Amino acid sequence: MFFSLCRNIARFIGIETNKTSHFERCLSGTTACLALVCVYYLSRLSLPLPDSLLVVTSIGASAVLLFAIPHGALSQPWPFVTGHLISAFIGISFYQAFGSSFVVGAMAVGTSIVVMHYLGCLHPPGGSTALSCVIGGSSIHAMGYEFLLYPLLINLLVILALAFIINNGFHWRRYPSFLSASVRNESNEKHLFEVKDLYDVLEKEDVFIDVSAEELMHIYNAARENAKDRHKSLVSKLPK
């Protein structure tokens, strides 16, 4: 009874069962640290402290996605780059139109979320970028739209290059996720349901999840094969 209650509480508050290896966990942290150090020193070339730290802060959350969840839907290049750029553009526009205040910053974040939804580039750290462009320091405000090119775009491209090089250096990681051969090769196979069915369900349920339908299909297929192998193993152990 007690353990069942604990399990229900864990599920209710969203404690996730993490089966990744110790090496994978340490790899995620190490690579994210390396990427952020690069961003910090690049930002210091154009922005003084503490404004340069605001840039690193907004991209810091992106490092978690790109290096800890490289196969996630929110971690892919289009959401990552476009989500930050469009949010920064909106944040700068709101600042120039309405000035610097937290309410204006909140409006910029809300608008960024809506626009990112419509452009298919939802990236949570983009909200932080929009907010920092509104309530950031004087040096960020002085740069205006130039901020989009440098340091923001340069930093995004640097982290994107690092994510591509580092993630693809390990056989169980692929970035972008399209490079995963297992996901691409299964797209033409016939199953009881296909990727389109997954998209249809997501549309009917009106939900957005941080995993592509293709990746979800791959997980299903891999789990199905694992279940078949387990069933065969159990059958083989039965007495003749």
C-alpha positions in Angstrom: 0.0 0.0 0.0 2.8 2.4 1.0 4.9 1.7 -2.1 1.9 2.0 -4.3 1.1 5.4 -2.8 4.7 6.5 -3.4 4.6 5.4 -7.0 1.3 7.3 -7.6 2.8 10.4 -6.0 5.9 10.1 -8.2 3.8 9.8 -11.3 1.6 12.7 -10.2 4.5 15.2 -9.7 6.2 13.9 -12.8 9.3 12.1 -11.6 10.7 10.5 -14.7 12.3 7.1 -14.7 15.8 7.7 -16.2 17.4 4.6 -17.6 20.4 6.3 -19.3 23.9 5.2 -18.4 26.2 7.1 -16.0 28.5 7.9 -19.0 25.6 9.4 -21.0 24.6 11.6 -18.1 28.2 12.9 -17.6 28.6 13.3 -21.3 25.5 15.6 -21.4 26.8 17.8 -18.7 30.4 18.0 -20.0 29.4 18.9 -23.6 26.9 21.5 -22.5 29.5 23.1 -20.3 32.0 23.2 -23.2 29.3 24.9 -25.4 28.4 27.5 -22.9 32.1 28.5 -22.3 32.4 29.1 -26.0 29.3 31.2 -26.0 30.4 33.2 -23.1 33.8 34.2 -24.6 32.2 35.0 -27.9 29.6 37.2 -26.2 32.3 39.1 -24.3 33.8 40.3 -27.5 30.7 42.5 -28.2 28.9 42.9 -24.9 30.3 43.9 -21.5 29.4 42.2 -18.2 26.7 41.6 -17.0 24.8 41.9 -20.4 26.9 39.1 -21.9 25.8 36.9 -19.1 22.2 37.4 -20.2 23.0 35.9 -23.6 24.6 32.9 -22.0 21.7 32.5 -19.6 19.1 32.3 -22.4 21.2 29.9 -24.4 22.1 27.8 -21.3 18.7 26.2 -21.4 19.2 25.4 -25.1 22.4 23.6 -24.2 20.4 21.2 -21.9 18.1 20.3 -24.9 20.8 20.0 -27.5 23.3 18.0 -25.5 21.0 16.1 -23.0 18.0 15.5 -25.3 19.5 15.7 -28.8 16.7 13.6 -30.3 13.9 15.8 -28.9 11.6 17.7 -31.2 12.4 21.0 -29.4 16.1 20.4 -29.8 16.3 20.3 -33.6 18.1 23.0 -35.6 15.0 24.8 -36.9 13.3 25.3 -33.5 16.7 26.1 -31.9 17.9 28.7 -34.3 14.6 30.2 -35.5 13.1 30.0 -32.0 15.8 32.2 -30.6 16.0 34.6 -33.5 12.3 35.2 -33.8 12.0 35.7 -30.0 14.9 38.1 -30.0 13.3 40.1 -32.9 10.0 40.3 -31.0 11.7 41.3 -27.8 13.7 44.1 -29.5 10.6 45.3 -31.3 8.6 45.4 -28.1 11.4 47.3 -26.3 11.6 49.9 -29.0 7.9 50.3 -29.2 7.0 50.2 -25.5 10.2 50.6 -23.5 11.7 48.4 -20.8 9.5 46.9 -18.1 8.6 43.5 -16.9 5.0 43.7 -18.3 6.4 44.5 -21.8 8.8 41.6 -21.4 5.9 39.3 -20.5 4.0 40.5 -23.5 7.1 39.8 -25.7 7.4 36.3 -24.3 3.7 35.5 -24.8 3.8 36.8 -28.4 7.0 34.8 -29.1 5.3 31.6 -27.9 2.3 32.2 -30.3 4.6 33.0 -33.2 6.9 30.0 -32.6 3.8 27.8 -32.5 2.7 29.0 -35.9 6.2 28.8 -37.4 6.8 25.3 -36.1 9.9 26.4 -34.1 8.7 26.1 -30.5 11.9 26.4 -28.3 11.3 27.1 -24.6 14.6 29.0 -24.1 13.4 31.5 -26.8 11.2 33.0 -24.1 14.2 33.9 -22.0 15.8 35.5 -25.1 12.7 37.6 -25.7 12.7 38.7 -22.1 16.4 39.6 -22.0 16.0 41.7 -25.1 13.3 43.8 -23.2 14.7 44.1 -19.7 18.4 43.5 -20.6 21.2 46.0 -20.1 21.8 49.2 -22.0 24.4 47.6 -24.3 21.8 45.1 -25.6 19.3 47.9 -26.1 21.9 50.1 -27.9 22.7 47.3 -30.4 19.1 47.1 -31.5 18.5 44.6 -34.3 22.2 44.3 -34.8 22.0 42.0 -31.7 20.3 39.4 -33.9 23.4 38.9 -36.1 26.1 39.3 -33.4 26.4 37.9 -30.9 23.1 35.9 -31.1 23.3 34.3 -34.5 27.0 33.6 -34.2 26.5 32.0 -30.8 23.7 29.9 -32.1 25.7 28.6 -35.1 28.7 27.8 -32.9 26.5 25.7 -30.5 24.8 24.1 -33.5 28.1 23.1 -35.0 29.3 21.7 -31.6 26.0 19.8 -31.2 26.4 18.3 -34.7 30.1 17.3 -34.2 29.8 16.0 -30.6 26.5 14.2 -30.8 27.4 12.4 -34.0 30.6 11.3 -32.4 28.7 8.7 -30.4 26.9 5.9 -32.2 23.8 6.0 -30.1 23.4 9.8 -30.7 22.4 11.4 -34.0 21.9 15.2 -34.5 19.7 16.3 -36.2 17.5 13.3 -35.4 16.8 12.8 -39.1 20.3 11.3 -39.4 19.1 8.3 -37.3 19.0 5.5 -39.9 16.6 3.5 -37.8 14.0 6.3 -37.9 14.4 6.9 -41.6 14.5 3.2 -42.7 11.3 2.4 -40.8 9.3 5.2 -42.4 8.3 3.0 -45.4 7.6 -0.2 -43.4 3.9 -1.3 -43.0 2.5 -1.6 -39.5 -0.8 -1.8 -37.9 -0.5 2.0 -37.6 1.8 4.4 -39.2 3.4 7.8 -38.4 0.4 9.6 -39.9 -1.8 7.9 -37.2 0.4 9.4 -34.5 0.1 12.8 -36.0 -3.7 12.4 -36.2 -3.9 11.5 -32.5 -1.7 14.4 -31.5 -3.9 16.8 -33.5 -7.2 15.3 -32.1 -5.8 15.5 -28.5 -4.5 19.0 -29.2 -1.2 18.4 -27.4 2.4 19.1 -28.2 5.1 16.7 -26.9 8.9 17.0 -27.0 9.4 14.0 -29.3 8.8 13.7 -33.0 6.2 11.2 -34.3 9.0 9.5 -36.3 11.1 9.0 -33.1 8.0 7.8 -31.2 7.4 5.3 -34.0 11.0 4.1 -33.8 10.6 3.6 -30.0 7.4 1.6 -30.5 9.0 -0.6 -33.2 12.1 -1.2 -31.1 10.0 -2.0 -28.0 7.9 -4.4 -30.1 10.9 -6.3 -31.3 12.2 -6.4 -27.8 8.9 -7.9 -26.6 9.1 -10.5 -29.4 12.6 -11.5 -28.4 11.5 -11.7 -24.7 8.5 -13.9 -25.6 10.7 -16.2 -27.7 13.1 -16.6 -24.9 10.3 -17.4 -22.4 8.8 -20.0 -24.9 12.2 -21.7 -25.4 12.5 -22.2 -21.7 9.2 -24.0 -21.4 9.4 -27.8 -20.9 9.0 -29.8 -24.1 
